[in-house]
Amino acid sequence: MSEIDWRKMPPLTALRAFAATARAGGFSAAARGLNVTHAAVAQQVRALEADLGTELVWREGRSLHLTPEGERLAAVLTDSFTMIQTAVEGLRAHKTERPLTVTLPPAFAAEWLMPRLARFWKKHPDVALSLLPEPRTVDLREVGASLGIRFGSGGWSGVHSEFLTAAPQVVVAAPELLGGRTKLSLREMSMLPWIREGDWPEQMQLLESIGLKPAALKFTDFPNEELALSAAREGIGLHLETEALIEEDLKLGWLVKIHELNTENLGYYVVWPPGPMSAAAKTFVDWLKSET
């Protein structure tokens, strides 16, 4: 296929006006189809004739006819615009049929979203969701996601972001590890075993922020947040966790909150690529906000 020289192409508006005129048989009918004025269509067709240096239409009384050159161009434009319309309609239909793909931290998916998801589908059964749990910050377009939920302080490049909910960090432990205590001093916390997540290096800075010395603590390492949280429930050690993800554990007494950090700058955010948000995405985001 030869390369297109866009500089030599007539304006698309002029080609569209002529194609509509040829199909409708006149300027007035074409104007109604394009939702513009009769004069605007006539001007575009005359401009196209001037650009090409050839006559495309001629009048006989009240009727408008195509010249042989106009007939050839109209046939090509009709085929081309039909192909474009078919491709566009196919893309729109594909986008409508595709599920709404959302990337999010695995623990947020398991501990916060899944217990609430039945309520969303009961209210919006027509919105299909595809969840992509991913601990890393991924490129939404690269993974084909319309939305993402991220933990942090906001301000990611290349995406729009909107605050969803605060994410206070708390130190928790299973009751059996605490021996009936509900509060621990820094010294007491230093003497107990800890659980550490391999995919969250910032947790060491957070522990330092409350006066602990991570280098002096005894850690049992787990590769991700889900396993670390399961270990905390089993009483293996103290654990730093987002309070929003363990509301049920605290309510049922499976975990006890012994310290709360001052983390006002941290939270969960909804992010999406530049451009308009789809109706399904807006429905999901509005529901997320209603749940926080």
SULNORLIN-V918938 format. One record per residue. N is the residue number from 0. RES is the residue in one letter. D_LAST is the distance of its C-alpha to the last C-alpha in Angstrom with 1 decimal. Layout:
# SULNORLIN-V918938
n->N res->RES d_last->D_LAST
n->N res->RES d_last->D_LAST
This chain:
# SULNORLIN-V918938
n->0 res->M d_last->54.2
n->1 res->S d_last->55.4
n->2 res->E d_last->53.1
n->3 res->I d_last->52.1
n->4 res->D d_last->53.4
n->5 res->W d_last->50.7
n->6 res->R d_last->52.9
n->7 res->K d_last->55.5
n->8 res->M d_last->53.1
n->9 res->P d_last->53.3
n->10 res->P d_last->50.2
n->11 res->L d_last->47.8
n->12 res->T d_last->47.8
n->13 res->A d_last->51.6
n->14 res->L d_last->51.6
n->15 res->R d_last->49.1
n->16 res->A d_last->51.1
n->17 res->F d_last->54.3
n->18 res->A d_last->52.8
n->19 res->A d_last->51.5
n->20 res->T d_last->54.9
n->21 res->A d_last->56.8
n->22 res->R d_last->54.7
n->23 res->A d_last->54.7
n->24 res->G d_last->58.4
n->25 res->G d_last->58.0
n->26 res->F d_last->56.2
n->27 res->S d_last->55.0
n->28 res->A d_last->53.5
n->29 res->A d_last->51.8
n->30 res->A d_last->50.4
n->31 res->R d_last->48.9
n->32 res->G d_last->47.2
n->33 res->L d_last->45.9
n->34 res->N d_last->44.9
n->35 res->V d_last->47.1
n->36 res->T d_last->50.5
n->37 res->H d_last->53.9
n->38 res->A d_last->55.1
n->39 res->A d_last->52.1
n->40 res->V d_last->52.9
n->41 res->A d_last->56.6
n->42 res->Q d_last->56.0
n->43 res->Q d_last->53.9
n->44 res->V d_last->56.6
n->45 res->R d_last->59.4
n->46 res->A d_last->57.5
n->47 res->L d_last->57.2
n->48 res->E d_last->60.9
n->49 res->A d_last->61.7
n->50 res->D d_last->59.5
n->51 res->L d_last->61.2
n->52 res->G d_last->64.7
n->53 res->T d_last->65.4
n->54 res->E d_last->65.3
n->55 res->L d_last->62.7
n->56 res->V d_last->63.3
n->57 res->W d_last->66.4
n->58 res->R d_last->67.0
n->59 res->E d_last->69.7
n->60 res->G d_last->69.8
n->61 res->R d_last->66.4
n->62 res->S d_last->65.4
n->63 res->L d_last->63.6
n->64 res->H d_last->64.6
n->65 res->L d_last->63.7
n->66 res->T d_last->66.2
n->67 res->P d_last->66.7
n->68 res->E d_last->64.5
n->69 res->G d_last->61.9
n->70 res->E d_last->62.1
n->71 res->R d_last->61.6
n->72 res->L d_last->58.6
n->73 res->A d_last->57.0
n->74 res->A d_last->57.3
n->75 res->V d_last->55.6
n->76 res->L d_last->52.8
n->77 res->T d_last->52.2
n->78 res->D d_last->51.8
n->79 res->S d_last->49.6
n->80 res->F d_last->47.2
n->81 res->T d_last->47.1
n->82 res->M d_last->46.1
n->83 res->I d_last->43.4
n->84 res->Q d_last->42.0
n->85 res->T d_last->42.0
n->86 res->A d_last->40.2
n->87 res->V d_last->37.5
n->88 res->E d_last->37.0
n->89 res->G d_last->36.8
n->90 res->L d_last->34.1
n->91 res->R d_last->32.1
n->92 res->A d_last->32.5
n->93 res->H d_last->31.6
n->94 res->K d_last->28.4
n->95 res->T d_last->27.5
n->96 res->E d_last->28.4
n->97 res->R d_last->26.7
n->98 res->P d_last->23.3
n->99 res->L d_last->20.4
n->100 res->T d_last->20.5
n->101 res->V d_last->17.6
n->102 res->T d_last->18.3
n->103 res->L d_last->15.9
n->104 res->P d_last->16.7
n->105 res->P d_last->18.2
n->106 res->A d_last->16.4
n->107 res->F d_last->12.9
n->108 res->A d_last->14.3
n->109 res->A d_last->16.0
n->110 res->E d_last->13.8
n->111 res->W d_last->10.2
n->112 res->L d_last->10.8
n->113 res->M d_last->14.0
n->114 res->P d_last->13.2
n->115 res->R d_last->10.8
n->116 res->L d_last->13.2
n->117 res->A d_last->15.7
n->118 res->R d_last->13.5
n->119 res->F d_last->13.2
n->120 res->W d_last->17.0
n->121 res->K d_last->17.8
n->122 res->K d_last->16.4
n->123 res->H d_last->17.7
n->124 res->P d_last->20.6
n->125 res->D d_last->22.3
n->126 res->V d_last->19.9
n->127 res->A d_last->21.2
n->128 res->L d_last->19.2
n->129 res->S d_last->20.9
n->130 res->L d_last->19.0
n->131 res->L d_last->20.8
n->132 res->P d_last->19.8
n->133 res->E d_last->21.4
n->134 res->P d_last->21.4
n->135 res->R d_last->23.2
n->136 res->T d_last->22.2
n->137 res->V d_last->23.9
n->138 res->D d_last->25.2
n->139 res->L d_last->23.3
n->140 res->R d_last->26.5
n->141 res->E d_last->28.5
n->142 res->V d_last->26.5
n->143 res->G d_last->26.0
n->144 res->A d_last->22.2
n->145 res->S d_last->20.7
n->146 res->L d_last->17.3
n->147 res->G d_last->16.2
n->148 res->I d_last->13.3
n->149 res->R d_last->14.8
n->150 res->F d_last->14.6
n->151 res->G d_last->16.6
n->152 res->S d_last->17.2
n->153 res->G d_last->17.3
n->154 res->G d_last->20.6
n->155 res->W d_last->21.6
n->156 res->S d_last->24.8
n->157 res->G d_last->25.4
n->158 res->V d_last->21.9
n->159 res->H d_last->19.6
n->160 res->S d_last->16.3
n->161 res->E d_last->13.2
n->162 res->F d_last->10.7
n->163 res->L d_last->7.2
n->164 res->T d_last->6.1
n->165 res->A d_last->8.9
n->166 res->A d_last->10.9
n->167 res->P d_last->13.4
n->168 res->Q d_last->16.3
n->169 res->V d_last->18.2
n->170 res->V d_last->21.6
n->171 res->V d_last->21.7
n->172 res->A d_last->24.6
n->173 res->A d_last->25.9
n->174 res->P d_last->27.6
n->175 res->E d_last->31.0
n->176 res->L d_last->30.9
n->177 res->L d_last->30.4
n->178 res->G d_last->33.1
n->179 res->G d_last->31.4
n->180 res->R d_last->30.2
n->181 res->T d_last->26.7
n->182 res->K d_last->27.5
n->183 res->L d_last->29.6
n->184 res->S d_last->31.5
n->185 res->L d_last->31.6
n->186 res->R d_last->35.0
n->187 res->E d_last->33.8
n->188 res->M d_last->31.0
n->189 res->S d_last->33.6
n->190 res->M d_last->35.8
n->191 res->L d_last->33.4
n->192 res->P d_last->32.7
n->193 res->W d_last->29.6
n->194 res->I d_last->27.7
n->195 res->R d_last->27.3
n->196 res->E d_last->25.6
n->197 res->G d_last->28.0
n->198 res->D d_last->25.6
n->199 res->W d_last->23.9
n->200 res->P d_last->26.7
n->201 res->E d_last->24.5
n->202 res->Q d_last->24.0
n->203 res->M d_last->27.6
n->204 res->Q d_last->26.9
n->205 res->L d_last->24.0
n->206 res->L d_last->26.3
n->207 res->E d_last->29.0
n->208 res->S d_last->26.7
n->209 res->I d_last->26.8
n->210 res->G d_last->30.6
n->211 res->L d_last->31.1
n->212 res->K d_last->33.7
n->213 res->P d_last->32.4
n->214 res->A d_last->36.0
n->215 res->A d_last->37.0
n->216 res->L d_last->34.3
n->217 res->K d_last->35.1
n->218 res->F d_last->32.6
n->219 res->T d_last->32.3
n->220 res->D d_last->31.0
n->221 res->F d_last->28.8
n->222 res->P d_last->28.3
n->223 res->N d_last->24.5
n->224 res->E d_last->21.3
n->225 res->E d_last->21.4
n->226 res->L d_last->25.0
n->227 res->A d_last->24.3
n->228 res->L d_last->21.6
n->229 res->S d_last->24.0
n->230 res->A d_last->26.8
n->231 res->A d_last->24.9
n->232 res->R d_last->24.4
n->233 res->E d_last->28.2
n->234 res->G d_last->29.0
n->235 res->I d_last->30.4
n->236 res->G d_last->29.1
n->237 res->L d_last->26.6
n->238 res->H d_last->23.6
n->239 res->L d_last->21.2
n->240 res->E d_last->17.7
n->241 res->T d_last->14.1
n->242 res->E d_last->12.7
n->243 res->A d_last->9.4
n->244 res->L d_last->11.9
n->245 res->I d_last->14.1
n->246 res->E d_last->12.3
n->247 res->E d_last->14.7
n->248 res->D d_last->17.6
n->249 res->L d_last->17.3
n->250 res->K d_last->17.0
n->251 res->L d_last->20.0
n->252 res->G d_last->22.0
n->253 res->W d_last->22.5
n->254 res->L d_last->21.5
n->255 res->V d_last->22.0
n->256 res->K d_last->20.4
n->257 res->I d_last->23.5
n->258 res->H d_last->22.4
n->259 res->E d_last->19.4
n->260 res->L d_last->20.0
n->261 res->N d_last->19.6
n->262 res->T d_last->17.5
n->263 res->E d_last->16.0
n->264 res->N d_last->16.9
n->265 res->L d_last->15.0
n->266 res->G d_last->11.6
n->267 res->Y d_last->10.4
n->268 res->Y d_last->11.6
n->269 res->V d_last->12.3
n->270 res->V d_last->16.1
n->271 res->W d_last->18.8
n->272 res->P d_last->22.6
n->273 res->P d_last->24.5
n->274 res->G d_last->25.2
n->275 res->P d_last->23.6
n->276 res->M d_last->20.5
n->277 res->S d_last->21.5
n->278 res->A d_last->20.5
n->279 res->A d_last->19.0
n->280 res->A d_last->16.9
n->281 res->K d_last->15.7
n->282 res->T d_last->14.8
n->283 res->F d_last->12.8
n->284 res->V d_last->11.0
n->285 res->D d_last->10.4
n->286 res->W d_last->9.0
n->287 res->L d_last->6.6
n->288 res->K d_last->5.4
n->289 res->S d_last->5.7
n->290 res->E d_last->3.8
n->291 res->T d_last->0.0
